[in-house]
Amino acid sequence: MGLSAQQLKGSLDALAGVDADIARSLAAVGYPEPRLRERGYATMLRTIVGQQVSVAAAASVWAKLETTLGAGCNPEALVGASEEALRACGLSRQKQGYARSLATLVLAGEVDLHALPADDEEAIAQLTRIKGIGRWSAEIYLLFAEGRPDIWPAGDLAVQEALARIKRLEARPDEKAARVIAEGWRPLRGAAAIFAWHYYSQSREPV
């Protein structure tokens, strides 16, 4: 599971103690709610299902998949399903390829979502072996499902925009600059990321 409310509060209090911009922003919008997901195959499959569609559309597709494949859409059932059956659930051909890649790697034991490498970069490398899972999706999984404390999705546009507001920059930083800005927040960058999303949604300060 992801970082708990208590972990988030402790981490953000620590960051506020060393960064006046975090302290000011935390006072303005308060603490974020935890973002918690179950560790494992079903969460990663739901990530694939939810790519580039609305939350409501993703929920509809997932419900149809579970009706067709059974609760949790276990990998054996998914691999054995026909293209027509999966399309009827709302999965495009491209997403079917991604889903089958996940299921196949899990069944072969080549990706164990319950025993990923402890090193964050090694875990990201393993997750991105799954078709359709890029660095951002891997980072989101490690943060929300495993609660890894130092994950920093610097390529996320909302994180970048929040950084511009929090640090009062003239323009939104790119991914490289976002990584540089957050160096001083190690090893608590995961809480900083969750706070950045919260700040982005709550704050309407101009950049």
C-alpha positions as CSV (number, residue, x, y, z in Angstrom):
1,M,0.0,0.0,0.0
2,G,1.0,3.6,-0.4
3,L,2.2,6.1,2.1
4,S,-0.2,6.4,5.0
5,A,-1.7,9.7,6.3
6,Q,0.7,9.5,9.3
7,Q,3.7,8.9,7.0
8,L,2.7,11.8,4.8
9,K,2.3,14.2,7.7
10,G,5.6,13.2,9.2
11,S,7.5,13.5,5.9
12,L,5.9,16.8,5.0
13,D,6.6,18.3,8.4
14,A,10.2,17.3,8.0
15,L,10.4,18.9,4.6
16,A,8.7,22.0,5.8
17,G,11.4,22.2,8.5
18,V,14.1,22.5,5.8
19,D,12.3,24.2,3.0
20,A,10.4,27.5,3.6
21,D,8.5,27.2,0.3
22,I,7.1,23.8,1.4
23,A,6.3,25.3,4.8
24,R,4.4,28.2,3.2
25,S,2.6,26.0,0.8
26,L,1.6,23.4,3.4
27,A,0.2,26.2,5.6
28,A,-1.9,27.4,2.6
29,V,-3.5,24.1,1.5
30,G,-3.0,21.6,4.3
31,Y,-2.0,18.0,4.1
32,P,-3.0,15.7,1.2
33,E,-5.0,12.6,1.5
34,P,-3.2,9.3,1.1
35,R,-3.2,7.7,-2.4
36,L,-3.4,4.0,-1.6
37,R,-3.5,1.0,-4.0
38,E,-3.2,-2.7,-3.5
39,R,0.1,-4.2,-4.5
40,G,0.0,-6.7,-7.4
41,Y,-1.2,-7.7,-10.8
42,A,-4.8,-6.3,-10.6
43,T,-3.6,-2.8,-9.8
44,M,-1.1,-2.8,-12.7
45,L,-3.8,-4.1,-15.1
46,R,-6.1,-1.4,-13.9
47,T,-3.4,1.1,-14.7
48,I,-3.3,-0.1,-18.2
49,V,-7.1,-0.1,-18.5
50,G,-7.2,3.5,-17.3
51,Q,-4.6,4.9,-19.6
52,Q,-5.9,7.9,-21.7
53,V,-9.5,7.4,-20.7
54,S,-11.8,9.0,-18.1
55,V,-12.1,7.4,-14.6
56,A,-15.7,6.5,-15.4
57,A,-14.8,4.9,-18.7
58,A,-12.0,2.9,-17.0
59,A,-14.4,1.7,-14.3
60,S,-16.9,0.6,-17.0
61,V,-14.2,-1.4,-18.9
62,W,-12.9,-3.0,-15.7
63,A,-16.4,-4.1,-14.6
64,K,-16.9,-5.7,-18.0
65,L,-13.6,-7.4,-17.8
66,E,-14.3,-8.9,-14.4
67,T,-17.7,-10.1,-15.6
68,T,-16.0,-11.8,-18.5
69,L,-12.8,-13.0,-16.8
70,G,-13.7,-13.3,-13.2
71,A,-12.8,-11.1,-10.2
72,G,-9.4,-9.7,-10.5
73,C,-9.1,-10.7,-14.2
74,N,-6.5,-13.3,-13.3
75,P,-3.7,-13.6,-15.9
76,E,-4.6,-17.2,-17.0
77,A,-8.1,-16.0,-18.0
78,L,-6.8,-12.9,-19.7
79,V,-4.2,-14.8,-21.8
80,G,-6.9,-17.3,-22.8
81,A,-9.5,-14.8,-23.8
82,S,-10.1,-14.0,-27.4
83,E,-9.5,-10.7,-29.0
84,E,-13.2,-10.4,-29.7
85,A,-14.1,-11.0,-26.1
86,L,-11.6,-8.4,-24.8
87,R,-12.8,-5.9,-27.5
88,A,-16.3,-6.4,-26.3
89,C,-15.2,-5.3,-22.8
90,G,-13.8,-2.1,-24.3
91,L,-10.1,-2.9,-24.6
92,S,-8.6,-1.6,-27.8
93,R,-6.1,-3.8,-29.7
94,Q,-3.2,-1.8,-28.4
95,K,-4.4,-2.1,-24.8
96,Q,-5.0,-5.8,-25.3
97,G,-1.3,-6.1,-26.3
98,Y,-0.3,-4.3,-23.1
99,A,-2.6,-6.4,-20.9
100,R,-1.4,-9.7,-22.5
101,S,2.3,-8.5,-22.0
102,L,1.6,-8.0,-18.3
103,A,-0.2,-11.3,-17.9
104,T,2.4,-13.3,-19.8
105,L,5.3,-11.8,-17.8
106,V,3.5,-12.4,-14.5
107,L,2.7,-16.1,-15.5
108,A,6.3,-16.7,-16.6
109,G,7.6,-15.3,-13.3
110,E,9.6,-12.6,-15.1
111,V,7.8,-9.8,-13.3
112,D,6.9,-10.5,-9.7
113,L,4.8,-7.6,-8.5
114,H,5.1,-8.8,-4.9
115,A,8.9,-9.0,-4.9
116,L,10.2,-6.2,-7.0
117,P,13.9,-5.1,-6.5
118,A,14.4,-2.9,-3.5
119,D,16.4,-0.4,-5.6
120,D,13.9,2.0,-7.1
121,E,15.6,2.3,-10.5
122,E,15.9,-1.5,-10.8
123,A,12.2,-1.8,-9.9
124,I,11.3,0.8,-12.6
125,A,13.4,-1.1,-15.1
126,Q,11.6,-4.3,-14.4
127,L,8.2,-2.7,-14.6
128,T,8.9,-1.0,-17.9
129,R,9.5,-4.4,-19.5
130,I,5.7,-4.5,-19.6
131,K,4.4,-3.2,-22.9
132,G,2.6,0.1,-22.3
133,I,4.2,0.8,-18.9
134,G,6.6,3.7,-19.2
135,R,8.6,5.4,-16.4
136,W,5.6,7.5,-15.2
137,S,3.3,4.5,-14.8
138,A,6.0,2.6,-13.0
139,E,6.7,5.4,-10.6
140,I,3.0,5.8,-9.9
141,Y,2.7,2.1,-9.1
142,L,5.7,2.2,-6.8
143,L,4.4,5.2,-5.0
144,F,0.7,4.3,-4.6
145,A,0.9,0.5,-4.3
146,E,4.2,0.1,-2.5
147,G,4.6,3.4,-0.7
148,R,8.2,3.8,-1.7
149,P,9.2,7.0,0.1
150,D,11.6,8.6,-2.4
151,I,9.8,8.1,-5.7
152,W,9.8,11.4,-7.7
153,P,7.8,11.5,-11.0
154,A,9.6,14.5,-12.3
155,G,8.0,14.1,-15.8
156,D,4.5,14.6,-14.5
157,L,3.1,17.9,-15.8
158,A,1.0,18.6,-12.7
159,V,4.0,18.0,-10.5
160,Q,6.0,20.4,-12.6
161,E,3.2,23.1,-12.5
162,A,2.9,22.7,-8.7
163,L,6.7,23.1,-8.4
164,A,6.5,26.4,-10.3
165,R,3.9,27.7,-7.9
166,I,5.5,26.3,-4.7
167,K,8.9,27.7,-5.6
168,R,7.5,30.8,-7.3
169,L,9.3,30.2,-10.5
170,E,8.7,32.3,-13.7
171,A,7.9,29.2,-15.7
172,R,7.1,25.5,-15.3
173,P,10.3,23.5,-14.9
174,D,11.0,20.7,-17.3
175,E,11.8,17.1,-16.1
176,K,15.5,17.7,-15.7
177,A,15.0,20.9,-13.7
178,A,12.3,19.3,-11.6
179,R,14.8,16.6,-10.6
180,V,17.3,19.2,-9.6
181,I,14.8,21.2,-7.5
182,A,13.8,18.1,-5.6
183,E,17.4,16.9,-4.8
184,G,17.2,18.6,-1.4
185,W,14.0,16.6,-0.5
186,R,15.6,13.2,-0.6
187,P,14.8,10.7,0.8
188,L,11.2,12.0,1.2
189,R,10.4,12.9,-2.4
190,G,7.4,10.6,-2.5
191,A,5.5,12.7,0.0
192,A,6.6,15.8,-1.9
193,A,5.1,14.4,-5.1
194,I,1.8,13.6,-3.4
195,F,1.8,17.1,-1.9
196,A,2.6,18.6,-5.3
197,W,-0.6,17.0,-6.8
198,H,-2.6,18.2,-3.8
199,Y,-1.2,21.7,-4.1
200,Y,-1.9,21.7,-7.9
201,S,-5.5,20.8,-7.3
202,Q,-6.0,23.3,-4.4
203,S,-4.0,26.3,-5.5
204,R,-4.7,28.7,-8.3
205,E,-1.7,30.9,-7.8
206,P,-0.4,32.3,-11.1
207,V,3.0,31.1,-12.1
